[in-house]
Amino acid sequence: MKRLFDLSIGIGLFIVLAPLMLVISTAIVLESGLPAFYAPEVIGKDGKPFRFLRFRTMRNQPNLPIQQRLTHVGRLIRNVSLDHLPNLFNLIGGDVSIVGPRPTEPERIELSDPAWTQILSVRPGIFSYAILMLGRDFNQSTQVERNLLEVEYVERQSFAFDLEIIWQSLLGWVNSQGNIKRHGQPRVAITQHNKEDQSRS
């Protein structure tokens, strides 16, 4: 059922958003050349790697600070999270679900940690419970802190819970002016969450 839901939403959104994606791709190429996409390797379900597609937002000049590498188009689409629109290709292809743990780079994963066994037992998602809950604190959080929330999602996952996360994420996107990780209101303090987690164990 979840895969059918993912596929239906993915195809529907692609049909609606394809013109916008074409405009963004063209703007990127006109400003800074090819390629229009950036595809870092991340780890998916059962530890299988895949390329997670995003629009390229920076020039290939690694010696410069990030703010100087950002293109004008890249800064604009990053501010409202439109750089993630190509995730729809991964959604349709079955690499990710609409909701699931955030796709993670191989170097961040410790397979000896039982938390990763749970996290990698499901497809990663475009909407992440950890990002929703941590908001603007996400980028400053540790991997352990993120994993606590990702494991909580895996243990609580259901169609109804996914719908709630989608709805709350869309509200969060609007309220944070298009970027939850930059402006989103944190919904849980990680120290408080740790205490709650310990009290349940």
Long-range contacts (C-beta under 8 A, 24 or more apart in sequence): 1-159, 2-97, 2-159, 2-162, 3-94, 3-97, 5-98, 5-159, 6-91, 6-94, 6-97, 6-98, 7-91, 7-92, 9-91, 9-98, 10-88, 10-91, 10-92, 10-98, 11-92, 13-88, 14-88, 14-92, 17-85, 17-88, 20-82, 20-85, 21-85, 21-86, 24-55, 24-73, 24-77, 24-82, 24-85, 25-55, 27-73, 28-55, 28-56, 28-71, 28-73, 28-74, 31-71, 31-72, 31-73, 32-56, 32-59, 32-71, 32-73, 37-86, 40-105, 41-105, 41-106, 42-103, 42-104, 42-105, 42-106, 42-124, 43-103, 43-104, 43-105, 43-106, 43-109, 43-120, 44-95, 44-96, 44-103, 44-120, 44-123, 44-124, 45-120, 45-121, 45-122, 45-123, 45-124, 46-120, 46-121, 47-111, 47-120, 49-106, 50-90, 50-95, 52-87, 52-90, 52-95, 52-96, 52-103, 53-86, 53-87, 53-89, 53-90, 54-83, 54-84, 54-86, 54-87, 55-82, 55-83, 55-84, 55-85, 55-86, 57-83, 78-179, 79-177, 79-178, 79-179, 79-182, 80-177, 80-178, 80-179, 81-173, 81-178, 81-179, 81-180, 82-178, 84-126, 87-126, 91-126, 94-123, 95-123, 95-124, 96-123, 96-124, 96-125, 96-126, 97-122, 97-123, 97-124, 97-125, 97-126, 98-125, 98-126, 98-127, 98-162, 98-166, 99-125, 99-126, 99-127, 99-128, 99-129, 99-153, 99-157, 99-162, 99-165, 99-166, 100-124, 100-125, 100-126, 100-127, 100-128, 100-153, 101-125, 101-128, 101-129, 101-130, 101-150, 101-153, 101-154, 102-128, 102-130, 102-131, 102-146, 102-150, 108-143, 113-147, 115-144, 115-147, 115-148, 115-150, 115-151, 116-147, 118-150, 118-151, 118-154, 118-155, 119-147, 119-150, 119-151, 119-154, 121-154, 122-154, 122-157, 127-165, 127-166, 127-169, 128-153, 129-153, 129-165, 131-169, 131-180, 131-181, 131-184, 132-165, 132-168, 132-169, 132-172, 132-180, 132-184, 132-187, 133-186, 133-187, 133-188, 133-193, 134-186, 134-187, 134-188, 134-190, 135-172, 135-176, 135-180, 135-181, 135-183, 135-184, 135-185, 135-186, 135-187, 136-176, 136-180, 136-181, 136-182, 136-183, 136-184, 136-185, 136-186, 137-186, 137-190, 138-180, 138-181, 138-184, 139-181, 141-190, 145-190, 145-193, 148-190, 148-193, 148-194, 148-197, 149-188, 149-193, 152-197
